[in-house]
Amino acid sequence: MATSKKILALHGPNLNLLGTREPEHYGAVTLDTINRRLADRAKQAGVNYASYQSNVEGELVNRIQQAQREGVDFIIINPAAFTHTSIAMRDALAAVKIPFIEVHLSNVFAREEFRHRSYFTDLAVGIISGLGSKGYELALEYALQHAGD
Ligand code: DQA
């Protein structure tokens, strides 16, 4: 029997606070709701979905490395503030060579200058920024069509 495709969503620091955190930037939808919507859609498509959130850079690096051992086909990642700082997470994604989409709830290019730089974008399949929680759902639709290509 063919094993089903595996998609992993990774959420960086402070995204556990979604729903109450600066809703003018990040909206009112909680991370639990985002994950539930993605899990439901993945289930409907017959794809294995997992998600992981951490406020700790090294734990996210470990989770990326673990994804390779698990045979994850595609990653949807919002590195949050680590977008602008983390060479370690960038290196982990480069090492495991799992295709990924970079998602941001807010339009980082319409915000402070320091948010314009990402350590991830040039390695990403693509980036979705500014579409709120819908961005994750659109990223999943892409992943469902292209995971395992
Ligand atoms: C974010 C944008 C980052 O600049 C910020 O540090 C975040 C969230 C977003 O989803 O819009 O924590 O990645």
Residues whose N, C-alpha, C, O or C-beta is under 5 A from the ligand:
A	BS01	DQA	P13 A80 A81 V103 H104 L105 S106 R115
